Amino acid sequence: MNLSSLNPFCSLRREDSRQFAVIGLGRFGRAVCSSLHSLGYEVLGVDVNKKNVCQVANEHLATHTLQLDSTDPTALKEAGIFELHTVIVAIGNFLEESVITTLNLKEGGGSVCRCQGVL
């Protein structure tokens, strides 16, 4: 599947803008998306679960949403996630997926914040 056409930030990339991706759209990830989006930042919400992605999109908690498997480095690259200012990994219940995602992002050269929190 070619995700490069889904890269929502290609045309928005500017030096003065901060763009964030939040990977994992459970309770904590949704709260992070909502906070960043309400502050006026461009936020891409990402989750493997279609229900979580649709919920964030329907509640307008992020600028863009995308369903993909973050343990697949090719999917991350094609979606343009490596190009964003900061990526927050908010995968809380699946430790292996969280670690693999974080390693994929670090190998891609990104600025990663791996968070686990309870709200």
C-alpha positions as a LaTeX table, in Angstrom:
\begin{tabular}{lrrr}
\hline
Residue & $x$ (\AA) & $y$ (\AA) & $z$ (\AA) \\
\hline
Met1 & 0.00 & 0.00 & 0.00 \\
Asn2 & 1.43 & 3.35 & $-1.00$ \\
Leu3 & 0.82 & 5.85 & 1.80 \\
Ser4 & 2.83 & 8.71 & 0.34 \\
Ser5 & $-0.30$ & 10.25 & $-1.14$ \\
Leu6 & $-1.77$ & 10.35 & 2.38 \\
Asn7 & 1.06 & 12.46 & 3.78 \\
Pro8 & $-0.95$ & 15.40 & 5.09 \\
Phe9 & 2.06 & 17.52 & 5.97 \\
Cys10 & 3.96 & 17.62 & 2.66 \\
Ser11 & 2.55 & 20.97 & 1.63 \\
Leu12 & 2.38 & 22.35 & 5.17 \\
Arg13 & 6.07 & 21.94 & 6.05 \\
Arg14 & 7.47 & 25.29 & 7.23 \\
Glu15 & 10.40 & 26.18 & 9.42 \\
Asp16 & 8.30 & 28.20 & 11.86 \\
Ser17 & 5.58 & 25.60 & 12.41 \\
Arg18 & 5.63 & 22.77 & 14.90 \\
Gln19 & 4.01 & 19.61 & 13.74 \\
Phe20 & 3.32 & 16.64 & 15.94 \\
Ala21 & 2.26 & 13.05 & 15.47 \\
Val22 & 0.69 & 11.12 & 18.29 \\
Ile23 & 0.91 & 7.36 & 17.82 \\
Gly24 & $-1.60$ & 5.51 & 19.94 \\
Leu25 & $-5.05$ & 7.01 & 20.31 \\
Gly26 & $-6.28$ & 5.50 & 23.52 \\
Arg27 & $-7.31$ & 7.72 & 26.42 \\
Phe28 & $-3.84$ & 9.18 & 26.90 \\
Gly29 & $-3.11$ & 9.67 & 23.18 \\
Arg30 & $-6.48$ & 11.34 & 22.63 \\
Ala31 & $-5.79$ & 13.74 & 25.52 \\
Val32 & $-2.38$ & 14.62 & 24.05 \\
Cys33 & $-3.91$ & 15.19 & 20.59 \\
Ser34 & $-6.63$ & 17.36 & 22.06 \\
Ser35 & $-4.20$ & 19.48 & 24.09 \\
Leu36 & $-1.79$ & 20.08 & 21.20 \\
His37 & $-4.58$ & 20.73 & 18.71 \\
Ser38 & $-6.29$ & 23.22 & 21.02 \\
Leu39 & $-2.97$ & 25.09 & 21.26 \\
Gly40 & $-3.03$ & 25.53 & 17.49 \\
Tyr41 & $-0.47$ & 22.93 & 16.45 \\
Glu42 & $-0.78$ & 20.65 & 13.43 \\
Val43 & $-1.43$ & 17.20 & 14.90 \\
Leu44 & $-1.51$ & 13.86 & 13.14 \\
Gly45 & $-3.26$ & 11.16 & 15.19 \\
Val46 & $-2.18$ & 7.62 & 14.31 \\
Asp47 & $-3.43$ & 4.25 & 15.49 \\
Val48 & $-3.69$ & 0.72 & 14.17 \\
Asn49 & $-7.28$ & 0.52 & 15.47 \\
Lys50 & $-9.81$ & 2.01 & 13.04 \\
Lys51 & $-12.29$ & 2.70 & 15.87 \\
Asn52 & $-9.76$ & 4.91 & 17.71 \\
Val53 & $-8.85$ & 6.76 & 14.51 \\
Cys54 & $-12.50$ & 7.43 & 13.67 \\
Gln55 & $-13.25$ & 8.61 & 17.21 \\
Val56 & $-10.43$ & 11.18 & 17.13 \\
Ala57 & $-11.47$ & 12.33 & 13.65 \\
Asn58 & $-15.15$ & 12.64 & 14.61 \\
Glu59 & $-14.33$ & 14.60 & 17.77 \\
His60 & $-11.92$ & 16.90 & 15.85 \\
Leu61 & $-9.11$ & 16.22 & 18.34 \\
Ala62 & $-6.40$ & 16.29 & 15.65 \\
Thr63 & $-5.78$ & 18.06 & 12.37 \\
His64 & $-5.42$ & 14.74 & 10.54 \\
Thr65 & $-5.83$ & 11.08 & 11.42 \\
Leu66 & $-4.37$ & 7.98 & 9.88 \\
Gln67 & $-4.75$ & 4.27 & 10.46 \\
Leu68 & $-1.49$ & 2.38 & 10.11 \\
Asp69 & 0.73 & $-0.17$ & 11.81 \\
Ser70 & 3.47 & 1.86 & 13.49 \\
Thr71 & 5.68 & $-1.22$ & 13.87 \\
Asp72 & 6.16 & $-1.12$ & 10.09 \\
Pro73 & 8.95 & 1.40 & 9.31 \\
Thr74 & 7.90 & 1.57 & 5.65 \\
Ala75 & 4.39 & 2.67 & 6.62 \\
Leu76 & 5.84 & 5.36 & 8.91 \\
Lys77 & 8.11 & 6.62 & 6.14 \\
Glu78 & 5.43 & 6.63 & 3.44 \\
Ala79 & 3.06 & 8.52 & 5.74 \\
Gly80 & 5.71 & 11.22 & 6.23 \\
Ile81 & 5.95 & 10.76 & 9.98 \\
Phe82 & 9.76 & 10.97 & 9.91 \\
Glu83 & 9.44 & 14.53 & 8.60 \\
Leu84 & 7.46 & 15.87 & 11.54 \\
His85 & 8.92 & 18.03 & 14.30 \\
Thr86 & 8.04 & 15.65 & 17.15 \\
Val87 & 6.43 & 12.24 & 17.40 \\
Ile88 & 4.83 & 11.16 & 20.66 \\
Val89 & 4.45 & 7.42 & 21.18 \\
Ala90 & 1.44 & 6.93 & 23.43 \\
Ile91 & 1.00 & 3.19 & 23.07 \\
Gly92 & 0.35 & 2.19 & 26.65 \\
Asn93 & $-0.99$ & $-1.35$ & 26.78 \\
Phe94 & 1.26 & $-3.03$ & 24.24 \\
Leu95 & 4.86 & $-2.71$ & 25.40 \\
Glu96 & 6.41 & $-4.59$ & 22.49 \\
Glu97 & 4.64 & $-2.43$ & 19.88 \\
Ser98 & 5.60 & 0.71 & 21.80 \\
Val99 & 9.28 & $-0.22$ & 21.88 \\
Ile100 & 9.36 & $-1.31$ & 18.22 \\
Thr101 & 7.62 & 1.91 & 17.15 \\
Thr102 & 10.06 & 4.00 & 19.18 \\
Leu103 & 13.06 & 2.19 & 17.66 \\
Asn104 & 11.65 & 2.64 & 14.14 \\
Leu105 & 11.26 & 6.36 & 14.74 \\
Lys106 & 14.72 & 6.77 & 16.23 \\
Glu107 & 16.27 & 4.91 & 13.29 \\
Gly108 & 14.34 & 7.25 & 11.00 \\
Gly109 & 16.08 & 10.20 & 12.64 \\
Gly110 & 13.10 & 11.70 & 14.39 \\
Ser111 & 12.59 & 13.43 & 17.71 \\
Val112 & 10.60 & 10.92 & 19.75 \\
Cys113 & 8.89 & 11.15 & 23.11 \\
Arg114 & 7.74 & 7.76 & 24.41 \\
Cys115 & 5.00 & 8.35 & 26.96 \\
Gln116 & 2.91 & 6.09 & 29.06 \\
Gly117 & 0.34 & 7.74 & 31.20 \\
Val118 & $-2.96$ & 7.25 & 32.87 \\
Leu119 & $-5.67$ & 9.87 & 32.72 \\
\hline
\end{tabular}
